[in-house]
Amino acid sequence: MKTFFVAVLAFGYFTHIFFANNPGNTDYEELSCSYYQKKSVQRKRVCSIRVSLLCASNNVTYPNYCVYCFANIALNLTLEVQHSGKCRKTETPET
């Protein structure tokens, strides 16, 4: 019986990881940082250790949506999620 529950939990975890880190996943338009703007949440500033990488418009990779939202709130909601996964390095022109 324990093996069954472990298998169910593992399936759910890996399904989440696959869909959250799939670069083709563009469901971020539906997500909002409004939950993290609540005063009670702002006071705690506690995020899960679950890793689900996000690349934001400032070309910074955030470990999960919670950390991204706190950064976005600190930057006056100027960020947008570009895609899931690590940000690609941009080449800087040498002068």
N, C-alpha and C positions, 0 to 999 in steps of 0.2 A: 504494500500500500504506500509506504514511504517513497519507493522508487517511482510510482505513478505521479505523485505530487511533485517530486523533483523534476521529472520529465516535463510536466505541464509548465512548471515555472521556468525551466530552461528554454522551452519552446517559445514562451511569451517573451522572455528576455531577448533571445536571438532574433525573433521576429521584429521586435522594437528596434534593435540595433540595425538590422538590415534596412528597414524602411526609413529610419531616422538618418542613416548615413548614406543613403542612396542619393547621388548627386542629381538625379532626375526628379527628386521629390521637391515639389514647389508649393507645398501647402502652407507656407509661412504667411501668406496674405491673410489667412484666417486667424493667425495667432496674434495675441495682444499682450502688452506688458501691463495692462490695467490692474491685474491682480497684485503685481509687485509695487504698484503705486499707493496701495493702502498703507495708512500710517502704522498699523500694527505689524505689517510685513516689513516695512521700512525699518522699524526699530530693531527687529530680530536680524535681518539680513543673513538668513541661513539658507543655503542652497544644498541640494542633494549632491552626493559625490558621483552620481551616475554620469557617465561621459556620453555625450551625443553632440559631437562637434558641429559648430556653426561658423560660417564665414560671414562677417558683417561688411558693410559698405566701406568701413575704414581699413579694410584688408587685415583685420585682426581675427584670429581664430579663437572663439570662446568655447569652453568645455561643455556648456549646456545652455539651455534657454534661460534659466534663472540668472546665471552670471551675465549673460548677454543683456537681459532686461535691466539689471542693476546698473550696468555700464551705460546702457541707453538712457536711463533716467538721469544719471549723472551728467550725461552729455545733452540734456534737454530734448530727448527723443529725436535725435538727428540721425540715428543709425537705421539701416534696413538690413535684413538678412539677405545675402546674395545667394547662398546655397548651403546645403549641409556638407559636412566634411571640412577638412583643412583648407585654408586659403592657399591659393596658388601664389608663389612668389612672383612679384612683378620685377621686371628688369629695370634698374635705374640707369639712365644714360650717363656714361662717364664723361667728365669734362676736363 
